[in-house]
Amino acid sequence: MLAEDPLAWNLAWLSWDFEDGKRPPDAHLSVNVRRTLQTVISDGKPDLTGSLPDALKVRGLLKQPAPRAVRLILGLRRLHELPLFKAYGAAWLRTLEARSHLYREPHDKDYDFEIQVLTQAAEVIAKIR
């Protein structure tokens, strides 16, 4: 599932430190990732049929850059009802926060350059908005 769904992979990557060579905490990580993505933000219940738009589910949050997505997740009213939180608790939250700052977009010539003058910064900010 993780290989076929980029948003699921993003959440799994944020949720577990794969680089240190450790295996996931248990065999249920991918299931917990899927169920968390399916969680409806307003009521904390899973959308098992996939009938609701992504914007109403945690899945929609993962379309944001990692630091913003994690801030939105951490700000959810029903954070403690998410399957990943239920499975891994506060350790998951710490991992999310730490790993969200490691993420970097692939090289993009429009944004990945050193700002030499203030007008360049204003141009980049205008493109982002």
MOFEN-V224604 format. One record per residue. N is the residue number from 1. RES is the residue in one letter. BURIAL is 1 if it has 16 or more other ideal C-beta (glycine too) atoms within 10 Angstrom, else 0. Layout:
n:N res:RES burial:BURIAL
n:N res:RES burial:BURIAL
This chain:
n:1 res:M burial:0
n:2 res:L burial:1
n:3 res:A burial:0
n:4 res:E burial:0
n:5 res:D burial:1
n:6 res:P burial:0
n:7 res:L burial:1
n:8 res:A burial:1
n:9 res:W burial:1
n:10 res:N burial:1
n:11 res:L burial:1
n:12 res:A burial:1
n:13 res:W burial:1
n:14 res:L burial:1
n:15 res:S burial:1
n:16 res:W burial:1
n:17 res:D burial:0
n:18 res:F burial:0
n:19 res:E burial:0
n:20 res:D burial:0
n:21 res:G burial:0
n:22 res:K burial:0
n:23 res:R burial:0
n:24 res:P burial:1
n:25 res:P burial:0
n:26 res:D burial:0
n:27 res:A burial:0
n:28 res:H burial:0
n:29 res:L burial:1
n:30 res:S burial:1
n:31 res:V burial:0
n:32 res:N burial:1
n:33 res:V burial:1
n:34 res:R burial:1
n:35 res:R burial:1
n:36 res:T burial:1
n:37 res:L burial:1
n:38 res:Q burial:1
n:39 res:T burial:1
n:40 res:V burial:0
n:41 res:I burial:1
n:42 res:S burial:0
n:43 res:D burial:0
n:44 res:G burial:0
n:45 res:K burial:0
n:46 res:P burial:1
n:47 res:D burial:1
n:48 res:L burial:0
n:49 res:T burial:0
n:50 res:G burial:0
n:51 res:S burial:0
n:52 res:L burial:0
n:53 res:P burial:0
n:54 res:D burial:0
n:55 res:A burial:0
n:56 res:L burial:0
n:57 res:K burial:1
n:58 res:V burial:1
n:59 res:R burial:1
n:60 res:G burial:1
n:61 res:L burial:1
n:62 res:L burial:1
n:63 res:K burial:0
n:64 res:Q burial:0
n:65 res:P burial:0
n:66 res:A burial:1
n:67 res:P burial:0
n:68 res:R burial:0
n:69 res:A burial:1
n:70 res:V burial:1
n:71 res:R burial:0
n:72 res:L burial:0
n:73 res:I burial:1
n:74 res:L burial:0
n:75 res:G burial:0
n:76 res:L burial:1
n:77 res:R burial:0
n:78 res:R burial:0
n:79 res:L burial:0
n:80 res:H burial:0
n:81 res:E burial:0
n:82 res:L burial:1
n:83 res:P burial:1
n:84 res:L burial:1
n:85 res:F burial:1
n:86 res:K burial:0
n:87 res:A burial:1
n:88 res:Y burial:1
n:89 res:G burial:0
n:90 res:A burial:0
n:91 res:A burial:0
n:92 res:W burial:1
n:93 res:L burial:1
n:94 res:R burial:0
n:95 res:T burial:1
n:96 res:L burial:1
n:97 res:E burial:0
n:98 res:A burial:0
n:99 res:R burial:1
n:100 res:S burial:1
n:101 res:H burial:0
n:102 res:L burial:0
n:103 res:Y burial:0
n:104 res:R burial:0
n:105 res:E burial:0
n:106 res:P burial:0
n:107 res:H burial:0
n:108 res:D burial:0
n:109 res:K burial:0
n:110 res:D burial:0
n:111 res:Y burial:0
n:112 res:D burial:0
n:113 res:F burial:0
n:114 res:E burial:0
n:115 res:I burial:0
n:116 res:Q burial:0
n:117 res:V burial:0
n:118 res:L burial:0
n:119 res:T burial:0
n:120 res:Q burial:0
n:121 res:A burial:0
n:122 res:A burial:0
n:123 res:E burial:0
n:124 res:V burial:0
n:125 res:I burial:0
n:126 res:A burial:0
n:127 res:K burial:0
n:128 res:I burial:0
n:129 res:R burial:0
